[in-house]
Amino acid sequence: MSKKDDSEKDNSEDLTLLRDLVANLLGEGRYQEACVVARLHTRVMPEDPAGWTYLGSALLALGEGEEAEHCLKKAIDLGGDKFAHCAGMAEACLMKGDLQGAIQWCQRSMQQQTNVAKIYLTLASAYTLSGNLEEAVRVLERVAEITPSDSIVNARLGNLYMRTGALAKAVESFREALQHRPADATLWGNLGHCLSRLGSDKEALWAFKKAVQLEPNDPVFLYDLGDAHLTFEEPKKALGPLLKAIQRKPDYPLAHYDLGLAFFRLGKYVESAAASKAALQDDPEMRVAQSNLGLNATTNLGLCLMNLGQLEEALSCFERIVQIFAPTYFNIGLVQFRLHRYKEALVSFKKALEISSNDPEYLDLLGNAYSELGQLTEAQAALECAIDADPKYALAHYDLGTVLARIEGQQDRALGCFERAIGLDPDLFWAYYSVGCIHAKAGRKDLALQSIEKALDKGMKDFDHITKDLDLEGIREDSSFQDLLRRYHKE
């Protein structure tokens, strides 16, 4: 063998050693070292596409998308459209935000090999980031067929199902992933959110408890658990996890908000007010997106759609935003009503109804405002609308009865309204009291006393009102009536 042949043999062996070394380093995740060896490879053999492929792969792992793309293009120029080159180019494009490029390179790589899960995952990521969630789901479903027990695939598929509203499928995917990763708190948390949205509140609570057991100091999981307890009207049980969430993350507006709800439901209004203020501490005037993500994200989406000429979709966004102001107008009206500023309350309730025209509570308070202003015809109409909107709304029946009781010749209808209210809410003591008033005015003393005693038994304590009510003039001096009041007043 000549010296030339020996030299070529040595170079070939050296090149094989370099290839093996960089491949091993990549396989072990030692990307910095792999990068150094791969650069040496490209200097020693600049015409070998494998060296550029290895260097591109190492740079991708290090997050250097631009340089990786340059190396992989070099590999394609030298070695053609091989799967590794195209797959690497897809990752490089995805890394630098060229989503269409990533999709095209994924499709080119699939022409080389059709059943490699990794390239499908890259394609799914590109579709997801470009907003084409339906295609992303389709691609990931294909991956799940290739690798049915892959927990990462099932977790990602579950996330996409959750985002597209396919909650039952999301639950199935998360449960499949949990078969292989039972200690993954995030999977338990996502499962809990899906179950909650499906109305499976008990299972959701259990899932959130599992997440907290696995990650007992994670503020998000603690918040989820507290929020789930509030769903079950368990404010005492909610306090612990919510307080702990805030200890771990003091600037957690949602946790402060839920804590305020828990305190409010426990009747601790001072603590509730403090927690509510804390929820707004970074944005008390609601002017920045940090504490108004839903409102601001929807606003931004509407503006984008408007500028894209998608006017119907933009209008839908802004109409959704308007809906959130109906409760605000209603609450303003409620405060005005309690301040006896009935004309102003009337205006606020009407504004709320312009947005939510069939809300029985809004209609009921509108009727009450008209009643306080002496506009009984309008009050009756509003309250009848409230009952049409929700025939089981006991307060609307009661309030309609109070209006009819003030109209000449409508006492029997009023009595019927009060009795329907009692049938819907047997603890509504004002309805029993109003029945007693009608009987008292009609001279039916025994029936009046029975109804008033029932009202007192159900919890009526406004003795000052009872002693001054003109409707009870006919029985006020009756000894049985006075004994009744003394007995309950003493109790």
C-alpha positions as CSV (number, residue, x, y, z in Angstrom):
1,M,0.0,0.0,0.0
2,S,1.4,3.4,-0.9
3,K,1.9,6.3,1.5
4,K,-1.0,8.1,-0.2
5,D,-3.3,5.2,0.4
6,D,-2.2,5.0,4.1
7,S,-2.9,8.8,4.4
8,E,-6.4,8.5,3.0
9,K,-7.1,5.5,5.3
10,D,-5.9,7.5,8.3
11,N,-8.1,10.5,7.3
12,S,-11.1,8.2,6.9
13,E,-10.5,6.6,10.3
14,D,-10.1,10.1,11.9
15,L,-13.3,11.3,10.2
16,T,-15.2,8.2,11.5
17,L,-13.9,8.9,15.0
18,L,-15.0,12.5,14.8
19,R,-18.5,11.5,13.6
20,D,-18.8,8.9,16.4
21,L,-17.6,11.3,19.0
22,V,-20.0,14.1,18.0
23,A,-22.9,11.7,17.7
24,N,-22.2,10.3,21.2
25,L,-21.9,13.8,22.7
26,L,-25.3,14.7,21.1
27,G,-26.8,11.6,22.4
28,E,-25.6,12.4,25.9
29,G,-27.0,15.9,25.8
30,R,-23.5,17.5,25.9
31,Y,-24.3,20.1,23.3
32,Q,-21.5,22.6,24.0
33,E,-18.9,19.9,23.6
34,A,-20.7,18.5,20.6
35,C,-20.6,21.9,19.0
36,V,-16.9,22.2,19.4
37,V,-16.2,18.8,17.9
38,A,-18.7,19.4,15.0
39,R,-17.0,22.7,14.1
40,L,-13.7,20.8,14.0
41,H,-15.4,18.2,11.7
42,T,-16.5,21.0,9.3
43,R,-13.0,22.4,9.2
44,V,-11.4,19.1,8.6
45,M,-13.9,17.9,6.0
46,P,-15.9,21.0,4.8
47,E,-17.5,18.9,2.0
48,D,-18.9,16.3,4.3
49,P,-22.7,17.0,4.9
50,A,-22.7,15.0,8.1
51,G,-20.5,17.5,9.9
52,W,-22.8,20.4,9.0
53,T,-25.8,18.3,10.1
54,Y,-24.2,17.5,13.5
55,L,-23.2,21.2,14.0
56,G,-26.7,22.3,13.1
57,S,-28.3,19.8,15.5
58,A,-26.0,21.0,18.3
59,L,-26.7,24.6,17.7
60,L,-30.5,23.9,17.6
61,A,-30.2,22.3,21.1
62,L,-28.4,25.4,22.3
63,G,-31.1,27.7,20.9
64,E,-29.0,29.2,18.1
65,G,-31.6,29.0,15.4
66,E,-30.0,31.4,12.9
67,E,-26.6,29.7,12.8
68,A,-28.2,26.3,12.9
69,E,-30.3,27.2,9.8
70,H,-27.1,28.3,8.0
71,C,-25.4,24.9,8.8
72,L,-28.4,22.8,7.8
73,K,-28.7,24.7,4.5
74,K,-25.1,23.8,3.9
75,A,-25.8,20.2,4.7
76,I,-28.7,20.2,2.2
77,D,-26.5,21.8,-0.5
78,L,-23.9,19.0,0.0
79,G,-26.2,16.0,0.7
80,G,-29.6,16.8,-0.6
81,D,-33.1,16.6,1.0
82,K,-32.4,14.0,3.7
83,F,-34.8,13.6,6.6
84,A,-32.4,14.9,9.3
85,H,-31.7,18.0,7.2
86,C,-35.3,18.9,6.6
87,A,-36.3,18.1,10.2
88,G,-33.6,20.3,11.5
89,M,-34.6,23.1,9.2
90,A,-38.2,22.8,10.5
91,E,-36.9,23.2,14.0
92,A,-34.7,26.1,13.1
93,C,-37.6,27.9,11.4
94,L,-39.9,27.3,14.4
95,M,-37.2,28.6,16.7
96,K,-36.9,31.9,14.9
97,G,-40.7,32.3,14.4
98,D,-40.9,31.4,10.7
99,L,-44.1,29.3,11.2
100,Q,-44.9,28.8,7.5
101,G,-41.3,27.8,6.8
102,A,-41.5,25.3,9.7
103,I,-44.6,23.8,8.2
104,Q,-43.1,23.5,4.7
105,W,-39.9,21.9,6.0
106,C,-42.0,19.5,8.1
107,Q,-43.9,18.5,5.0
108,R,-40.6,18.0,3.1
109,S,-39.2,15.8,5.8
110,M,-42.3,13.7,5.8
111,Q,-41.6,12.9,2.1
112,Q,-38.5,11.2,3.4
113,Q,-40.0,9.4,6.4
114,T,-43.7,9.3,7.4
115,N,-43.7,7.7,10.8
116,V,-41.3,9.7,12.9
117,A,-43.1,11.2,15.9
118,K,-40.7,14.1,16.5
119,I,-41.4,15.8,13.1
120,Y,-45.2,15.6,13.8
121,L,-44.6,17.3,17.2
122,T,-42.7,20.1,15.4
123,L,-45.5,20.4,12.8
124,A,-48.1,20.5,15.6
125,S,-46.2,23.2,17.4
126,A,-46.1,25.3,14.2
127,Y,-49.8,24.9,13.6
128,T,-50.5,25.7,17.2
129,L,-48.4,28.9,17.2
130,S,-50.0,30.0,13.9
131,G,-53.5,29.6,15.5
132,N,-54.5,26.7,13.3
133,L,-55.6,24.5,16.3
134,E,-57.7,22.1,14.2
135,E,-54.7,21.1,12.1
136,A,-52.5,20.9,15.2
137,V,-55.1,18.4,16.8
138,R,-55.2,16.4,13.6
139,V,-51.4,16.1,13.5
140,L,-51.1,15.2,17.2
141,E,-53.9,12.6,16.8
142,R,-51.7,11.0,14.1
143,V,-48.7,11.0,16.5
144,A,-50.9,9.3,19.1
145,E,-51.5,6.5,16.6
146,I,-47.8,6.1,16.1
147,T,-46.9,6.3,19.8
148,P,-50.2,5.5,21.7
149,S,-48.5,5.4,25.1
150,D,-46.4,8.5,24.8
151,S,-47.3,10.7,27.8
152,I,-45.8,13.8,26.3
153,V,-48.0,13.4,23.2
154,N,-51.1,12.7,25.3
155,A,-50.4,15.7,27.5
156,R,-50.0,18.0,24.5
157,L,-53.1,16.6,22.8
158,G,-55.0,17.1,26.1
159,N,-53.9,20.8,26.2
160,L,-55.1,21.3,22.6
161,Y,-58.4,19.5,23.2
162,M,-58.9,21.8,26.3
163,R,-58.2,24.9,24.2
164,T,-60.6,23.9,21.4
165,G,-63.4,23.0,23.9
166,A,-63.2,19.2,23.3
167,L,-63.2,18.7,27.1
168,A,-64.3,15.1,27.2
169,K,-61.4,14.2,24.8
170,A,-59.0,16.3,26.9
171,V,-60.0,14.4,30.0
172,E,-59.3,11.1,28.2
173,S,-55.9,12.3,27.0
174,F,-54.8,13.6,30.4
175,R,-55.9,10.4,32.1
176,E,-53.9,8.4,29.5
177,A,-50.9,10.6,30.2
178,L,-51.3,10.1,34.0
179,Q,-51.1,6.3,33.5
180,H,-47.4,6.9,32.8
181,R,-46.8,10.1,34.8
182,P,-48.9,9.8,37.9
183,A,-46.6,12.2,39.8
184,D,-47.1,15.0,37.3
185,A,-49.0,17.8,39.2
186,T,-49.6,19.8,36.1
187,L,-51.5,17.0,34.5
188,W,-53.6,16.6,37.6
189,G,-54.3,20.4,37.5
190,N,-55.3,20.4,33.8
191,L,-57.5,17.3,34.4
192,G,-59.2,19.2,37.3
193,H,-59.9,22.3,35.0
194,C,-61.5,20.1,32.3
195,L,-63.6,18.2,34.8
196,S,-64.7,21.4,36.4
197,R,-65.8,22.9,33.1
198,L,-67.7,19.6,32.4
199,G,-69.6,20.1,35.6
200,S,-67.8,17.1,37.3
201,D,-67.0,19.2,40.4
202,K,-66.3,16.4,42.8
203,E,-63.8,14.7,40.5
204,A,-62.3,18.2,39.8
205,L,-61.8,18.8,43.5
206,W,-60.1,15.4,43.8
207,A,-57.8,16.2,40.9
208,F,-56.8,19.6,42.4
209,K,-56.2,17.8,45.8
210,K,-53.8,15.4,44.0
211,A,-52.0,18.3,42.4
212,V,-51.5,20.0,45.8
213,Q,-50.4,16.7,47.4
214,L,-47.6,16.5,44.7
215,E,-46.7,20.2,44.8
216,P,-47.8,21.5,48.2
217,N,-46.2,24.9,47.8
218,D,-47.2,25.7,44.2
219,P,-49.5,28.8,44.4
220,V,-51.4,28.0,41.3
221,F,-52.4,24.5,42.5
222,L,-53.3,25.9,45.9
223,Y,-55.5,28.6,44.2
224,D,-57.2,25.9,42.1
225,L,-58.0,23.9,45.2
226,G,-59.4,26.9,47.1
227,D,-61.4,27.9,44.1
228,A,-62.9,24.4,43.8
229,H,-63.9,24.5,47.5
230,L,-65.7,27.8,46.8
231,T,-67.6,26.0,44.0
232,F,-69.0,23.7,46.7
233,E,-69.9,26.6,49.0
234,E,-67.1,25.6,51.4
235,P,-65.5,28.9,52.2
236,K,-63.9,27.7,55.4
237,K,-62.1,24.9,53.5
238,A,-61.1,27.4,50.8
239,L,-59.3,29.7,53.3
240,G,-56.3,27.4,54.0
241,P,-55.1,26.8,50.4
242,L,-55.9,30.4,49.4
243,L,-53.9,31.9,52.3
244,K,-51.0,29.6,51.6
245,A,-51.1,30.5,47.9
246,I,-50.8,34.2,48.8
247,Q,-48.0,33.4,51.2
248,R,-46.1,31.7,48.4
249,K,-47.0,34.4,45.9
250,P,-48.1,37.7,47.5
251,D,-48.9,39.4,44.2
252,Y,-51.4,36.8,43.1
253,P,-54.6,38.8,42.2
254,L,-56.8,35.8,41.6
255,A,-56.0,34.3,44.9
256,H,-56.7,37.6,46.7
257,Y,-60.0,37.8,44.8
258,D,-61.1,34.3,45.8
259,L,-60.0,35.0,49.4
260,G,-62.2,38.0,49.4
261,L,-65.1,35.8,48.2
262,A,-64.4,33.3,50.9
263,F,-64.4,35.9,53.6
264,F,-67.5,37.5,52.2
265,R,-69.4,34.2,52.3
266,L,-68.3,33.8,55.9
267,G,-69.7,37.3,56.7
268,K,-66.2,38.7,57.5
269,Y,-66.7,41.9,55.5
270,V,-63.6,43.7,56.8
271,E,-61.3,40.9,55.8
272,S,-63.2,40.5,52.5
273,A,-62.7,44.2,51.7
274,A,-59.0,44.0,52.5
275,A,-58.5,40.9,50.3
276,S,-60.5,42.6,47.5
277,K,-58.3,45.7,47.7
278,A,-55.2,43.5,47.5
279,A,-56.6,41.9,44.3
280,L,-56.7,45.4,42.8
281,Q,-53.5,46.7,44.3
282,D,-51.5,46.8,41.1
283,D,-54.3,48.2,39.1
284,P,-57.0,49.9,41.3
285,E,-58.4,51.9,38.4
286,M,-58.5,48.9,36.0
287,R,-56.3,50.6,33.5
288,V,-53.7,48.0,32.6
289,A,-53.8,44.5,31.4
290,Q,-52.1,42.7,34.3
291,S,-55.4,42.5,36.3
292,N,-57.8,42.7,33.5
293,L,-56.5,40.0,31.1
294,G,-59.9,38.9,29.8
295,L,-61.1,42.4,29.1
296,N,-57.8,43.6,27.6
297,A,-57.2,40.5,25.5
298,T,-60.7,40.7,24.1
299,T,-60.2,44.4,23.3
300,N,-56.9,43.7,21.6
301,L,-58.4,40.9,19.6
302,G,-61.3,43.1,18.5
303,L,-58.9,45.9,17.4
304,C,-56.8,43.4,15.4
305,L,-59.8,42.0,13.7
306,M,-61.1,45.5,12.9
307,N,-57.8,46.4,11.3
308,L,-57.8,43.1,9.3
309,G,-61.2,44.0,7.9
310,Q,-63.0,41.2,9.8
311,L,-65.6,43.5,11.1
312,E,-68.3,41.1,12.1
313,E,-65.8,39.2,14.3
314,A,-64.5,42.4,15.7
315,L,-68.0,43.5,16.6
316,S,-68.6,40.2,18.4
317,C,-65.5,40.8,20.5
318,F,-66.7,44.3,21.6
319,E,-70.2,43.0,22.2
320,R,-68.8,40.4,24.6
321,I,-67.0,43.2,26.5
322,V,-70.2,45.2,26.8
323,Q,-71.9,42.2,28.5
324,I,-69.6,42.5,31.5
325,F,-71.0,46.0,32.3
326,A,-74.5,44.9,32.9
327,P,-73.8,43.6,36.5
328,T,-71.9,46.9,37.1
329,Y,-74.9,49.0,36.2
330,F,-77.1,46.7,38.3
331,N,-74.9,47.0,41.3
332,I,-74.7,50.8,41.0
333,G,-78.5,50.8,40.9
334,L,-78.7,48.6,43.9
335,V,-76.6,51.0,46.0
336,Q,-78.6,53.9,44.7
337,F,-81.8,52.0,45.6
338,R,-80.6,51.5,49.2
339,L,-79.7,55.2,49.4
340,H,-83.3,55.9,48.5
341,R,-82.2,57.6,45.3
342,Y,-84.9,55.7,43.3
343,K,-84.9,57.9,40.1
344,E,-81.1,57.3,39.7
345,A,-81.6,53.6,40.5
346,L,-84.2,53.4,37.8
347,V,-81.8,54.8,35.2
348,S,-79.1,52.3,36.3
349,F,-81.4,49.3,36.2
350,K,-82.6,50.3,32.7
351,K,-79.0,50.5,31.5
352,A,-78.3,47.0,32.8
353,L,-81.4,45.7,31.0
354,E,-80.3,47.3,27.8
355,I,-77.5,44.8,27.9
356,S,-79.2,41.8,29.5
357,S,-82.9,42.4,28.6
358,N,-84.2,39.2,30.2
359,D,-82.4,39.0,33.5
360,P,-85.1,38.4,36.2
361,E,-83.2,40.0,39.0
362,Y,-82.7,43.2,37.0
363,L,-86.4,43.3,36.1
364,D,-87.3,42.7,39.7
365,L,-85.3,45.6,41.0
366,L,-86.6,47.8,38.1
367,G,-90.1,47.0,39.4
368,N,-89.1,47.8,42.9
369,A,-87.7,51.2,41.8
370,Y,-91.0,52.0,40.0
371,S,-92.9,50.9,43.1
372,E,-91.0,53.2,45.4
373,L,-91.7,56.1,43.0
374,G,-95.4,55.3,43.0
375,Q,-95.5,54.2,39.4
376,L,-97.5,51.0,40.1
377,T,-98.5,50.2,36.5
378,E,-94.9,50.3,35.4
379,A,-93.9,48.3,38.5
380,Q,-96.5,45.6,37.8
381,A,-95.3,45.3,34.2
382,A,-91.6,44.9,35.1
383,L,-92.4,42.4,37.8
384,E,-94.5,40.3,35.5
385,C,-91.7,40.3,33.0
386,A,-89.3,39.1,35.8
387,I,-91.7,36.2,36.5
388,D,-91.9,35.4,32.8
389,A,-88.1,35.3,32.6
390,D,-88.0,33.0,35.7
391,P,-91.3,31.6,37.0
392,K,-89.5,30.0,40.0
393,Y,-88.1,33.4,41.2
394,A,-89.8,33.7,44.5
395,L,-88.9,37.3,45.2
396,A,-90.5,38.4,42.0
397,H,-93.8,36.8,43.0
398,Y,-93.5,38.4,46.4
399,D,-92.7,41.9,45.0
400,L,-95.5,41.6,42.5
401,G,-97.8,40.9,45.4
402,T,-96.7,44.0,47.3
403,V,-97.5,46.1,44.2
404,L,-100.9,44.5,43.7
405,A,-101.7,44.9,47.4
406,R,-101.5,48.7,46.8
407,I,-103.9,48.7,43.9
408,E,-107.7,48.8,44.6
409,G,-109.5,45.5,44.0
410,Q,-106.3,43.5,43.6
411,Q,-106.0,42.0,47.1
412,D,-106.9,38.5,46.0
413,R,-104.3,38.5,43.2
414,A,-101.8,39.8,45.7
415,L,-102.6,37.0,48.1
416,G,-102.1,34.5,45.3
417,C,-98.6,36.0,44.6
418,F,-97.6,35.8,48.2
419,E,-98.7,32.2,48.4
420,R,-96.8,31.3,45.2
421,A,-93.7,33.0,46.7
422,I,-94.0,30.9,49.9
423,G,-94.4,27.7,47.8
424,L,-91.1,28.5,46.0
425,D,-89.3,29.7,49.2
426,P,-90.9,28.4,52.4
427,D,-88.5,30.6,54.5
428,L,-89.5,33.9,52.9
429,F,-90.9,35.5,56.1
430,W,-91.9,38.8,54.4
431,A,-94.4,36.8,52.3
432,Y,-96.0,35.3,55.4
433,Y,-96.2,38.8,57.0
434,S,-97.8,40.3,53.9
435,V,-100.4,37.5,53.9
436,G,-101.1,38.5,57.5
437,C,-101.5,42.1,56.5
438,I,-104.1,41.3,53.8
439,H,-106.1,39.2,56.2
440,A,-105.9,41.9,58.9
441,K,-107.2,44.5,56.5
442,A,-110.0,42.2,55.5
443,G,-111.0,41.6,59.2
444,R,-109.8,38.0,59.2
445,K,-108.1,38.2,62.6
446,D,-107.3,34.5,63.2
447,L,-105.8,34.0,59.8
448,A,-103.8,37.3,60.2
449,L,-102.4,36.1,63.5
450,Q,-101.5,32.7,62.1
451,S,-99.6,34.3,59.2
452,I,-97.8,36.8,61.4
453,E,-96.8,34.2,63.8
454,K,-95.4,32.1,60.9
455,A,-93.4,35.2,59.8
456,L,-91.9,35.6,63.3
457,D,-91.2,31.9,63.5
458,K,-89.3,32.1,60.2
459,G,-87.1,34.8,61.5
460,M,-88.8,38.2,61.1
461,K,-87.3,40.6,63.7
462,D,-88.4,44.0,62.5
463,F,-90.7,44.7,65.5
464,D,-90.5,48.5,64.9
465,H,-92.1,48.0,61.5
466,I,-94.8,45.7,62.8
467,T,-95.9,48.1,65.5
468,K,-96.1,51.0,63.1
469,D,-97.6,49.2,60.1
470,L,-101.0,50.8,59.2
471,D,-102.2,47.5,57.6
472,L,-102.3,46.0,61.1
473,E,-104.5,48.7,62.7
474,G,-107.5,46.3,62.9
475,I,-105.6,43.9,65.2
476,R,-103.1,46.1,67.0
477,E,-105.1,46.3,70.2
478,D,-106.0,42.7,70.2
479,S,-104.5,40.9,73.3
480,S,-103.5,37.8,71.2
481,F,-101.6,40.0,68.9
482,Q,-99.8,41.8,71.7
483,D,-99.0,38.5,73.5
484,L,-97.6,37.2,70.2
485,L,-95.3,40.2,69.8
486,R,-94.2,40.1,73.5
487,R,-93.3,36.4,73.3
488,Y,-91.2,36.7,70.1
489,H,-89.7,40.0,71.2
490,K,-88.5,38.4,74.4
491,E,-87.1,35.4,72.5
